[in-house]
Amino acid sequence: MTQTVTDRNTQSDSMMADYAIVADWRDFIALTKPGVLRLVVFTGLAGLLAAPGSINPIIGFTAILCITLAAAGAATLNQWYEADIDGIMKRTSKRPLPSGRMDRTSALHFGIGLSALSVFLMGVAVNWLAAGILAFSIFFYAVIYTMWLKPNTPHNIVIGGAAGAFPPVIGWAAVTGDVTALPIILFAIIFIWTPPHFWALALFVEADYSKAGIPMLPVTHGKAETRKQMLGYSVLLLLVTILPWPLGLTGALYGLFATGLSAFFLVLAVQVFRAKQDDAKKMRYEKKLFAYSIIYLFVIFGVLVADRILLGGA
């Protein structure tokens, strides 16, 4: 693509002027990426519930609300910046901005407002360490990942995976006011989980990324190399996910579930590695791994909470 991002955004603004803006509440919700938001909020809640000590229920609710608002704000800023790219890609072309149902200025104000409110409320009502990590997570996703990494390097999702790994750390810090070994490992689990999870999706929508000029790994290095790296990350995920158990940070309930769930994740990654399908319609192993990876993270963090709170693990 020869146009700069600024040129494309200017062109996008001009195109939007030709539409009648009919945005309603559903369009604002769509800007927050509700599907992604659920997982972010859940892992943040898991970090809060797994933390030692106690927290006033109202303050705890406020902390989770702030994580929700921050994730929604960051997702909105992501869609604001990528409106032109979303319009090119079939998978995202019906979002509020590229479809013309909302103007970019409204989206920008909405994203900034949610982000600022979340950080301020977290600092005033909970603690400023949690607020500081929350602020950095918004900056990382909206600026470092969206504006810098994603359009410029095939390592975008590897480094950018940190953006989605902060919620359990924030939830933990909301309760304890500090960050210790377990929340760091929880961060690492999501960080390492993100590449095979996202590349599974990228493999069967590779044509979309190629058309939009986004240097995702399947576009720049091919599908075979992507499958190879997915396998490597899946092996590492198995090791890191089990780690809290031998370190004595969790009990056997978590350890056994983490081992079994991660071993199955690895089995699926092996199937993807051995697959030869290049037709997106036939990529059943990739689609299976992508679907399982979402369930996997929900269950891993759910069992962590059950182990540490309900059954008194570690």
Buried (B, 14 or more C-beta within 10 A) or exposed (E): BEEEBEEBBEEBBEBBEEEEEEBEEEBBEBBBBEEBBBBBBBBBBBBBBBBEEEBEEEEBEBBBBBBBBBBBBBBBBBBBBBBBBBBBBEEBEEBBBBBBBBBBEBBBEBBBEBBBBBBEBBBEBBBBBBBBBBBBBBBBBBBBBBBEBBBEBBEBBBBBBBBBBBBBBBBBBBBBBEBEEBBBBBBBBBBBBBBBBBBBBBBBBBEBBBBBEBBBBBBBBEBEEBBBBBBEBBBBBBEBBBBBBEEEBBBEBBBBBBBEBBEEBBEBBBBBBEBEBBEBEEBEBBBBBBEBBBEBBBBBBBBBBBBBEEEEBB
